Amino acid sequence: MNDKLLSERLKMVANFVPEGSSVADIGSDHAYLPCYLMNHQRITMAIAGEVNEGPYQSAIKQVKRSGFTNEITVRKGNGLEVISPGEVDVITIAGMGGQLIRDILLGGVEKLENVKRLILQPNVAAHLLRERLADLNWELVDERILEEDDKIYEVLVFNAGNGKQPYAGMDGKELQKNLLAGPFLLKDKNEAFMKKWQIELKKRERILQSLTNTEGVSDKEAQVTNERDIIKEVLS
Ligand code: SAM
């Protein structure tokens, strides 16, 4: 497979796959990620999972074209139902909303028992993953943010471990800020990070402006005001 087929976003996901892993890529579409990982001899085998017929067929074609039909199995199914417990040690899920990624993981927690690492690339709502996975003892160990084709993407890496560890000693607004924007990303605020949160701040300010002209919205106003104040902290 030509490396140029893989976006910078997916290369960033690939960089976090430990050498010698077995990987399930859920929502694999063209299976570019597992093909790239095999091409670079990073992994021993992969399962490419797809729920929709079109992308499932695209994955089969790409795996054949890349010559990895022995190493990459393409399976059709919803979320983690395409894997058995203990079958892989890394799961990648990229290019979906944070809520869908969270629901896919929660829908198959029994499949996660022997998994050592989750590499997740939510297009939106990364905070939902930080919040929920901390409760399930998935320890956030790294994060990246990048801009590609005018879109900003986050990559979150979780190892089986102590989910609360990255937020140790934090509470109140500090904890909310870290769950929202990411403890690793907050330590190294790059251009993409600043751009994302400036856009998010403007969104909240627009909502607040529209709410001041509407009656009976005090709960919503309080919630958005809190978010706006946290985002100001994030940007400071
Ligand atoms: N992972 C690739 C990437 O990052 O470029 C493809 C992302 S594409 C936007 C999302 C893919 O996830 C689609 O091909 C869709 O069919 C698949 N998908 C959505 N929900 C799914 C689910 N519950 N289980 C498996 N695949 C799913």
Residues whose N, C-alpha, C, O or C-beta is under 5 A from the ligand:
A	BS01	SAM	I26 G27 S28 D29 G49 E50 V51 N52 P55 G77 N78 G79 A94 G95
